[in-house]
Amino acid sequence: MKAFEEQFTAWVDGQLAGEELAAFERELASRPDALAERAAAEKLRALLRRQPTAPSLSNPDFFSLQLLQRIEAGQPKAPRGPGRASSPWFWSLPRLAMAGAACLLVALVLFRATIPSSKPTPSGAPYFAQVIESWPADESLSATTLYTPEDNVTVLWIDGLDSVPAEYAIQ
């Protein structure tokens, strides 16, 4: 505060006395609005003394939040720098769409990698054998395969074999 303002506050509070009071009142002669300000300050002081204390707030945090929001609403916005986002949302719509597509692609790749695809068997049987090629060790023998889908049986027919060796006998 300036010297006049400090002296004015002391004068309103009644703390000036003697030579200091006389010097200040001489200076007040050049400021006609000072008497009106003193009257307004004394009126305010009397009003505050008549009123009871301020009521306690039931929710002071909410009051503080509302007050801060009003203060921020009255302040100008800070200029946006090159590092700040151009929209108030961190994720703009194109970024959100790209992130969704990337997540979907990752999920599809993980699905295909972790769950193997199985080809269904023609007859639906749990076990299926198919003879692709057969060749006997002895040239006097011939082997053919026969498959019956209604019984789901594959038979290997060997011509020219006199007997089945003992180690191949059904046990």
Secondary structure, DSSP 8 states (H G I E B T S, - for coil): --HHHHHHHHHHTT---HHHHHHHHHHHTT-THHHHHHHHHHHHHHHHHHS------S-HHHHHHHHHHHHHHHS------TTS-SSSSSS-HHHHHHHHHHHHHHHHHHHHHHS------SS--S----------SSTT-EEEEEEETTTTEEEEEEES-----GGGS--
